[in-house]
Amino acid sequence: MPDDLSARRSRLAVVLFNLGGPDRPEAIYPFLRNLFSDPAILRVPFFVRPILARIIARARREPATANYALLGGRSPLLGLTQKQADALQARLAAEDPDREVRCFIAMRYWHPFAADVAREIAAWAPEHVLLVPLYPHYSTTTTGSSLTDWRESAARAGLVAETTTLCCYPEDAAYIAAEAQRLTLAYAQAQASLPVGVGLRVLFSAHGLPQSIVDAGDPYAWQIERTAQAVLAAWGTTAIDWQICYQSRATPQKWLEPSTEQAIEKA
C-alpha cells in the first residue's frame, strides 16, 4: 500500500505560525473579535470576555478598515507567509531528499486556523512535526497563544507524531545580520536625502503589550531590547541616536512606553 510506513519516505510537517489578518473588508470585524476573544490577549473573567471583545472590535473596526484600505482592503500577511513556506519547503527538500517535507501555515485569528491545519496534517500522517512560530520574540500573547491553540487543535484532530518546537530567536545571528543590513541601507538612503548636518533618529518600533503582562513575567520587552542592541552591534556603529518604542495600543490600560506616536512627536 502506498501509505505503508515501510514503503514511503519519512514525512516531516513544518507548521509556520503567525497572527493572521483579514482577507477582505468584511473579515475585519470577525478578525478583531477573534483577537480580543483570546484569553491570552484580553485577561478578564471568561464570562466578560465575549462582551468586551465585541465592544472593542466594534470600536476598532472603523480605524482598522481605514488602515487596511491603504493595503488594498486586506492584510498581506498570509501571502507573505506563503512565500516563506514555499521557500522553506524547497530548501528543506533540497537539503534532505530522503525525507518528504511539507510546510503548513496556521494563523491565530483568521484563516487558515490551527484546527483546520491540524486535521489536514493528521490526514497526511507525518512521523515528525516541527512547530515554527514566526515571532522572533516570545510572548504569552503570540507564541504562547499559538502553541496553546495548536496543542488543543492537534488533540481534537487525533494528530499523534513526534513534535519539536522552534521557539524564540531574538539574537539569532542570521536574523540580526538581516535586520542590520536593512537598517544600514535605510539609514544611508535617509541620510542622503537630508541636508548636511541634519540628524537622524532610529526608532525600533515593536508591537506593544499591556504593562501588566510584562510585570507578570512575559519576556517580550526584554527580548526586544536584546534584539535592538544586537542589531546596533552588528551595524558596527555607536554614534547613533536611537530609541525603542511600541505601537498598536488596543485597550485603555497602561501599555509599554513610549508609544511610537509619542516617540515620533518627541523626535
N, C-alpha and C positions, 0 to 999 in steps of 0.2 A: 504494500500500500504506500502511496506517495507521502503520507503523513507519519509513517513508521519512523520513530526517532533514529533507528539504526540505518535508515535508508536516505536520510537527508542531512544537510549541514546543520550545525548548531545555529540556533537563532538568537539574536540579540535585539531586543526592543529598547530604543532610546526615547525617553519621553522628555520633551522640552516644555517647561512650564513658563507661562507669562501671565500678565494681568488680564489681557483681552481688551476689547473695545468694540463699540457699536459699529455694525457693518452698514448701517443706513440710518437716516434721521429718526425713523420710528423706533429704532432699537435703543435710543439714548436713555429714555426713561427706565425701561426694564433693566438695562445695564447698570444704571445708577442705583436702582432699587436692590439689585443683587449685591452690589458692592456694599451698601450700607446695611444689608441684612446679615453680613458676615459677623459672627461674634468676635472674631479677631480684630475687626475694624471698629465696630460700634459696641463698646463694652458696657452694656447696660443690662438690666434683668431681661431674660428671654421674652417675657410677655409684653415688654415695652418695645423691644427692638423692631418688630414689623411695623408698628405705628410710626416710630421715629424714622425708620428707613423710607417710608412713603413720603413723609413730610419733607425730609432732606432732599430726596430725589426730585420731588416737585419743585422745591426751591432752587435747585441747581440745574434743572432741565433747560431753562431759557439761556443762561450764560454758557452752559455746555454746548447747546445747539449752535450758538454763535461761534464758539471756538471750533467745533467740528466743521462748520461751514467753510472756515478758512482752509480746511484739509480736504475739501470736496464732499463734505457731508458724512464722512466715515473715518474711522481710525485706520491708519496704515499699519498697525501693529501686526495683524495676522499675516499680511502679505510679506512683511519684512521677516517675520519669524519663519515663514515657509521657506524663504530663500536661505536662511540659516540652516534649517532642517535638511534641505536638499543638498547644500554644500557639505554639511557634516556627514550625511549618509554616503555621499560619493567618496569622501575622504576615508571614512572607516571601511568601506567596501574595498577600496584600493589597498589599504594597509593590511587587511585581514581577509584575503579572498576565500579562506576556508570557513568563514562564518557568514551567515546571512544576516544582514543588518537592515533594520527599518527604523526610521525616525518618525515619531508621532508628536503632535502638538496638543497640549492640554491647557486651555485658558481657564482662568479662575472665575470670571464674571460674565463671560459671553462665549458663544460657540467658537470652537469645539470644547464642550465641557468634559471634565475628567471622567464622568460616569459613562459617556458615550465612547471615549477613547479606551477606557479600561475594558469595556465589552469587546471592542474591536481587537485589542491585544490578546485578550483571553481566547478569542476565536482563532487567532494566529498561532497561539500556543508556543511562545518562546521559552527557552531554558533560562534565559537571563533577562533582567530588566534593569536598565540604568536610568535613574531619575536625575534630570539636569535642570534645576531652576535657573532661569536666565537672569537672575538678580545677583550681581556680584557681592552685594552686601546682605547679610542675613537680617531679617526682621520677622518677628512673630506675625506681622500683618501681611507679609508677602510670601517668602519661602515657607515659613511655618504654616501659614494658612493653606497654601497649595499642597504641601505634603500631607497635612491632616485630611484634606479633601480627597487626595489620591488614595490614601490608605482605606478610607471608608468606601470609596468607589470600587477599588480593587477587590475588597472583601465581598461587596454585593455582586460583583461580576464573576466571582469564583476564580479570580486570577491568582494562580499559585506558581511562583517562579522565584529563583534566587534574585534578590533585589539589592542594588547598591545605589546610594545617593551621593551625588557630587554636590557638595554644599559649601558655599562661601569662598570667594576668591578675591577679596578686596585688594590684595597686594600681589596677585599673580603677575609674574614678570612680563608675560606676553600682553596681558590686559593693560598693565601700566605703560608698557612701551607704546602700545597703540594709542592710548589716551595722550601721552606726551607728544607723540608725533603729530596728532591732530591739533593739539594746543599750540605747538611750536609754529605750525603753518598758519593757524588763525591769528595768532599774535603778530606774526610778521606782516600778514596782509592788513591787519588793523593799523599797525604802526606806519605802514607805507601810505595809508590813506590820510594820515593826520599831519598837520604842520610840525616841524621840528620843535621838540621841547614839550609837546603836549603829552601828558601822562596817560597811562593805561592802567586800569584795574581789572584783574581777572576775578570773576565771580564763579565759584564752583557751586552751582545750583542743584540741589538734590531734592527729591520729594520729601515733604515734611512728615512728621509724626506728632501726635499729641505728647506733650511733655510727660504726662502720667505714664505712658507706655515705656518711655525711656527710663523714667525713675523706677519702674518695676523690674528693670534689668535687661531690657531689649538692647542688644549691642550695636544697633544700626548706626547711630550717630558716631560712635567711636570708630566704627569701620569706615565711615565716610571720611573722617579726619585722617585716618591712616592712608586711604587712597589718595587724597589731595596731597599729603606730604610726600608720598611715594612718587606721584606724577611730577611734582616740582623737583625732586631729587633726580629723577630720570631726565628731566628737561635740562638739568645742569646749570641752573641759574638761581641765585639767591636774591638778586636785586629786583624782585617783582612785588608789586602791590597786589595782594590777593586776599580773598575772604571766602568762607563757606557760608551759604545761605540756603534757605529752604522754601519750597514753593507748594502751592495747592492746598492750603489750609481748607478744611471742609466742615469743621464743627466749631461751635463757639468757644470751646475750652482752650487753654493755653497750649500752643504748639511750639515746636523747636524754633528758635530765633537765632539771628534775624531772619525775617521773611525776605524772599527775593525782591518783593516790592520795596521793602524798607532799604535793602542794600542798594538797589538801583537809585532810589531817591537820594540816599546819602552820597552816592558816587556823583 
